[in-house]
Amino acid sequence: METQKKNNDFHFTVFLHNFLYTLPHLIWIPLLLCVLAAGYRFYNARRSYSPAYETFAVYRVSANRAGSIDLNSYRYYLDANAANKIATTYRYAMESDQAKKLLQEKYGVSALPASVSCRVEATMLILTSRASTPQRAVDGLHMAAEIFPEASYSILGNFTLEVFDEAQVPDSPVTPPDFIRPTVKWGLAGLAIGLVLIGIFAGFRKTVHNSEDLHDLLNVPCLGLLPQVRFKARTGANRSVLLTNPKLDEGYIEAVRAVRFQLRKELEHQRAKIIMITSTIPGEGKSTLSANLALSLAEQGNRVTLVDCDLRKQTLKDLFRVKGSTRGLVELIAEHDRDLEAALTEVEGTQLRLLSGDKIAEQPQNFLSSPRLKQVMNALRKYSDFVIVDTPPSGLLSDAASLSQWVDGVIYVVRQDYVGQAAVLNSVSALNGLEVRFLGCVLNQTIRTTSASGYGYSNRRGSGYGYAYGYGKGYGYGKKHGKTDRTQEESEPYTK
């Protein structure tokens, strides 16, 4: 229950890291939703847009009567009260049957081509006309002014409208198109929805971020955490992530030594000598770790042999920049070469011996199941204090499973925030089914993004002894030397 609760805890730092990691891969989702939403809104706005043109004319009213008001006493000019009476009556008069009849008789239409309203200012009537075209607005106003006195005769009596200010043909609509604002709003809404979807995906993204994740997932001790290594971009600079590189950061070197220290305790406890190093998928840095652990063990004066068991692609030779022809497992097994010591290549400047050849196997399983492989492993056991075996990823190929019967223990490499927890668990479970002894696991290429605020490197037993020692130097390197362009995954023979 405690483990389940811990796995269900929400860590904002991890979520933010997952979100930023996922965003570049799925950025097309919010962008697509943004374009689709904005395009849809723009199309509908254009389709539904109807321009409205407006014009007006000012009339002076003269009449004998306006309803019950005697206009003669005012010398036939309407006062303000009379003008208000006419303006109030306008709508009813224009909707009457008499108005429709007049329109039909004079213009052959049953309705005005525009919407005409009437208002009063002092003793002036102002007719305002609105229509879909400028000419219809003008025509509608003229028609209304022409028939209005006659249509309202029964209500207001006899009066005439004298033009005080003539209507002008409008040159622009009074309702200009506003496509930008709604389009931007919908586009931003689509973008927000897309980002929310990415956030949901990031929330369900389960990878390994720290030693606690490894321990809870695999229930095996974590031998240590190796920081991500970066080199400043310099032409011709040595960017090899090997302990033999004098430019390598001291923090990384100390982290490897911490892993070695934990490994030596496990080896003494389980009396193991041949160690297989594998991972779930390519790109997690297992070959680099194999090489550096072998170098670190040889640094203590041990006789160490590093074996390249990737029979499909021999890569350790290139990693150490070994020149000339060499022999590896393929040559020893295929040619039944008994001179094992002669096949080992000395790594310059170290006490490490390398078994990595030039030939590859088209059918590796034939070699891995060969009785000769057992003889080679037994000979290496007698010849060496420690044997480090680098294998292909166990999550993709069965080579590691086949080799597991000839080794004493396995170190499992997991790259931080790289592989789903389910894939790691399935791969380790498959090896567990072969009764392989796990010496521990290593979390590789770690960064501080998901390790701050206590959600990171644990000091508990089996969570990476000594990793804090020297790790600050590793981060100091990046801060001191600025932006870099190379990480240790480039030394890994596979690509993601």
KEKOLDREN-296164 format. One record per residue (C-alpha): x, y, z. Coordinates in steps of 0.05 Angstrom, whole numbers, padded with zeros to 5 digits, always signed. Layout:
BEGIN
XYZ...
% end
This chain:
BEGIN
+00000+00000+00000+00057+00047+00017+00091+00034-00050+00026+00043-00088+00013+00108-00053+00083+00132-00068+00074+00116-00142+00009+00154-00143+00039+00216-00111+00039+00277-00156+00107+00310-00165+00102+00376-00202+00176+00375-00220+00169+00307-00253+00105+00328-00287+00137+00391-00314+00197+00351-00339+00151+00301-00373+00110+00357-00404+00172+00392-00431+00199+00326-00456+00133+00308-00490+00119+00377-00518+00169+00376-00576+00145+00307-00597+00071+00323-00596+00072+00398-00611+00036+00383-00676-00027+00367-00637-00039+00437-00607-00015+00469-00672-00063+00427-00713-00121+00442-00666-00103+00515-00668-00104+00517-00744-00168+00476-00749-00205+00518-00697-00182+00584-00726-00196+00562-00797-00266+00538-00779-00282+00603-00743-00255+00645-00800-00294+00606-00852-00359+00613-00813-00347+00687-00800-00336+00699-00874-00396+00658-00894-00443+00691-00844-00418+00761-00854-00468+00809-00885-00447+00881-00895-00496+00935-00875-00496+01004-00907-00531+01061-00874-00553+01130-00896-00599+01183-00868-00638+01245-00889-00665+01304-00848-00735+01330-00864-00774+01391-00842-00847+01374-00832-00902+01421-00856-00976+01404-00851-01047+01430-00839-01060+01379-00783-01022+01327-00744-01073+01285-00708-01115+01330-00664-01064+01386-00663-01084+01449-00702-01020+01466-00739-01048+01528-00775-01042+01568-00710-00968+01557-00714-00963+01580-00785-00960+01508-00812-00895+01491-00778-00896+01434-00729-00871+01447-00661-00833+01395-00622-00894+01360-00595-00924+01352-00665-00858+01325-00692-00856+01274-00636-00927+01253-00653-00907+01240-00725-00844+01202-00706-00884+01158-00658-00935+01142-00712-00884+01126-00766-00875+01051-00752-00950+01037-00749-00963+01076-00812-00908+01040-00852-00933+00972-00830-01004+00987-00850-01040+00957-00910-01044+01027-00939-00968+01032-00941-00962+00964-00975-01014+00985-01025-00977+01049-01041-00911+01011-01050-00944+00963-01098-00977+01019-01138-00917+01065-01142-00857+01018-01143-00885+00949-01156-00858+00920-01091-00892+00896-01029-00838+00918-00980-00783+00968-00974-00714+00945-00998-00684+00972-00934-00699+00978-00860-00720+01051-00848-00729+01080-00779-00751+01149-00756-00731+01193-00699-00741+01265-00681-00693+01321-00661-00728+01385-00642-00776+01398-00700-00737+01356-00751-00751+01285-00772-00691+01241-00786-00702+01179-00829-00646+01128-00824-00641+01071-00876-00600+01008-00871-00592+00956-00926-00543+00904-00954-00520+00951-01010-00510+01026-01013-00561+01037-01068-00615+00996-01034-00605+01038-00971-00616+01103-01011-00674+01075-01051-00709+01049-00988-00703+01117-00954-00732+01154-01014-00790+01106-01019-00806+01113-00945-00804+01189-00949-00849+01188-01010-00905+01144-00983-00903+01161-00909-00946+01225-00911-01000+01190-00952-00997+01125-00911-01007+01164-00846-01060+01212-00872-01116+01178-00834-01077+01187-00769-01040+01252-00777-01078+01288-00831-01046+01324-00889-00972+01342-00884-00910+01343-00927-00836+01328-00916-00787+01380-00941-00716+01356-00950-00670+01393-00903-00609+01348-00912-00607+01301-00972-00587+01228-00963-00518+01209-00989-00497+01142-01020-00454+01108-00966-00384+01086-00989-00369+01037-00932-00410+00990-00888-00427+01011-00818-00411+00939-00795-00340+00926-00821-00318+00853-00821-00285+00831-00756-00253+00765-00773-00187+00772-00735-00213+00775-00663-00258+00713-00665-00207+00675-00707-00152+00689-00656-00197+00670-00598-00215+00604-00629-00143+00591-00649-00119+00603-00578-00175+00558-00551-00152+00502-00598-00080+00513-00576-00100+00509-00503-00140+00445-00514-00079+00414-00548-00033+00434-00491-00083+00404-00441-00081+00339-00481-00005+00339-00479-00009+00352-00404-00055+00292-00395-00008+00249-00436+00051+00274-00395+00013+00258-00331+00005+00185-00353+00076+00179-00379+00112+00131-00332+00187+00129-00338+00244+00121-00288+00267+00187-00258+00307+00167-00197+00334+00111-00154+00269+00106-00115+00232+00092-00180+00282+00037-00196+00277+00006-00128+00201+00007-00127+00196-00019-00197+00249-00074-00197+00261-00087-00123+00336-00094-00136+00391-00050-00106+00411+00012-00144+00487+00012-00150+00489+00085-00168+00469+00142-00213+00513+00168-00269+00504+00240-00289+00494+00262-00361+00561+00284-00389+00568+00343-00435+00629+00372-00469+00639+00442-00493+00636+00446-00568+00708+00449-00592+00734+00427-00658+00778+00366-00652+00766+00358-00577+00764+00289-00546+00691+00276-00529+00697+00204-00510+00658+00187-00447+00712+00140-00422+00754+00145-00359+00815+00147-00403+00794+00216-00429+00831+00270-00388+00776+00320-00407+00722+00278-00373+00689+00313-00314+00712+00292-00245+00640+00286-00222+00626+00231-00272+00690+00195-00254+00671+00195-00180+00602+00170-00197+00632+00111-00235+00677+00097-00175+00616+00098-00130+00583+00046-00175+00647+00005-00173+00647+00008-00097+00576-00017-00092+00590-00070-00145+00651-00097-00108+00608-00107-00045+00557-00145-00086+00610-00186-00121+00642-00206-00054+00575-00222-00024+00553-00266-00082+00622-00290-00102+00611-00268-00174+00666-00257-00225+00632-00254-00294+00584-00195-00299+00536-00184-00356+00512-00113-00369+00449-00102-00409+00390-00054-00417+00320-00052-00444+00331-00017-00511+00389+00015-00548+00414+00083-00529+00414+00074-00453+00490+00075-00447+00504+00003-00427+00566-00003-00471+00596+00061-00442+00582+00035-00372+00612-00033-00389+00676+00001-00413+00681+00049-00354+00667-00004-00302+00721-00048-00333+00770+00010-00333+00752+00028-00262+00762-00043-00237+00828-00048-00275+00849+00017-00243+00852-00020-00176+00903-00069-00205+00853-00124-00222+00860-00167-00284+00797-00147-00322+00772-00171-00389+00718-00134-00427+00680-00179-00475+00640-00152-00534+00581-00200-00539+00542-00161-00589+00557-00210-00645+00515-00170-00695+00558-00108-00688+00625-00107-00652+00629-00037-00623+00677-00037-00564+00737-00039-00609+00716+00027-00641+00698+00055-00573+00769+00046-00549+00796+00067-00617+00835+00003-00626+00869+00000-00694+00888-00061-00734+00858-00130-00739+00832-00163-00676+00796-00226-00657+00733-00233-00617+00682-00285-00596+00661-00299-00668+00732-00316-00688+00746-00357-00625+00682-00399-00634+00680-00406-00709+00754-00421-00718+00761-00461-00653+00819-00418-00635+00848-00444-00570+00897-00387-00559+00851-00342-00518+00906-00299-00489+00931-00282-00558+00861-00258-00578+00858-00208-00521+00876-00136-00540+00911-00093-00489+00880-00024-00480+00936+00026-00482+00952+00058-00416+00910+00010-00375+00911-00061-00349+00846-00076-00385+00842-00131-00437+00791-00127-00493+00758-00184-00531+00726-00150-00591+00737-00174-00662+00725-00155-00734+00676-00209-00755+00601-00209-00741+00552-00267-00738+00492-00271-00784+00460-00322-00737+00484-00302-00667+00443-00356-00632+00485-00410-00665+00546-00381-00631+00513-00366-00565+00488-00438-00559+00555-00467-00579+00592-00510-00527+00654-00472-00547+00625-00409-00515+00624-00444-00448+00697-00462-00457+00715-00390-00473+00678-00364-00412+00711-00415-00367+00779-00396-00394+00764-00323-00383+00743-00339-00311+00811-00371-00298+00850-00317-00334+00816-00256-00303+00796-00228-00236+00734-00198-00267+00700-00207-00334+00652-00153-00359+00605-00178-00414+00571-00125-00457+00508-00153-00490+00453-00127-00537+00390-00098-00504+00351-00153-00471+00285-00118-00485+00294-00128-00560+00338-00189-00570+00346-00256-00537+00422-00254-00537+00426-00231-00465+00380-00287-00443+00423-00338-00479+00487-00311-00447+00457-00308-00378+00472-00382-00365+00547-00368-00370+00551-00308-00324+00549-00299-00249+00506-00237-00246+00473-00181-00285+00476-00106-00280+00416-00073-00311+00424-00003-00341+00365+00044-00343+00371+00112-00375+00333+00166-00338+00267+00185-00368+00279+00144-00431+00241+00079-00428+00171+00065-00402+00168+00029-00335+00126-00027-00366+00181-00042-00417+00235-00043-00364+00194-00088-00319+00178-00137-00376+00250-00142-00396+00275-00154-00325+00219-00204-00312+00240-00244-00373+00311-00248-00345+00285-00265-00276+00248-00324-00307+00317-00352-00325+00339-00349-00252+00390-00296-00266+00422-00263-00206+00415-00188-00208+00474-00153-00177+00438-00087-00183+00417-00032-00231+00447+00034-00252+00408+00097-00269+00446+00129-00326+00449+00199-00356+00413+00233-00299+00398+00307-00296+00374+00351-00240+00307+00368-00272+00270+00312-00236+00316+00307-00176+00302+00372-00141+00258+00386-00080+00273+00318-00050+00246+00278-00108+00313+00251-00129+00374+00217-00103+00359+00177-00041+00408+00165+00015+00374+00102+00037+00408+00034+00034+00416+00007-00036+00399+00074-00070+00466+00094-00097+00521+00098-00044+00568+00155-00053+00533+00185-00112+00528+00253-00080+00603+00252-00073+00629+00288-00134+00562+00299-00166+00563+00373-00149+00626+00377-00190+00590+00348-00248+00539+00403-00247+00592+00454-00235+00624+00434-00300+00563+00453-00340+00555+00519-00304+00628+00536-00311+00639+00521-00383+00572+00540-00412+00530+00507-00466+00553+00440-00492+00535+00396-00550+00556+00326-00533+00528+00274-00485+00551+00204-00467+00496+00172-00509+00539+00188-00570+00588+00137-00546+00533+00085-00545+00537+00043-00609+00463+00046-00620+00417+00103-00633+00348+00114-00605
% end
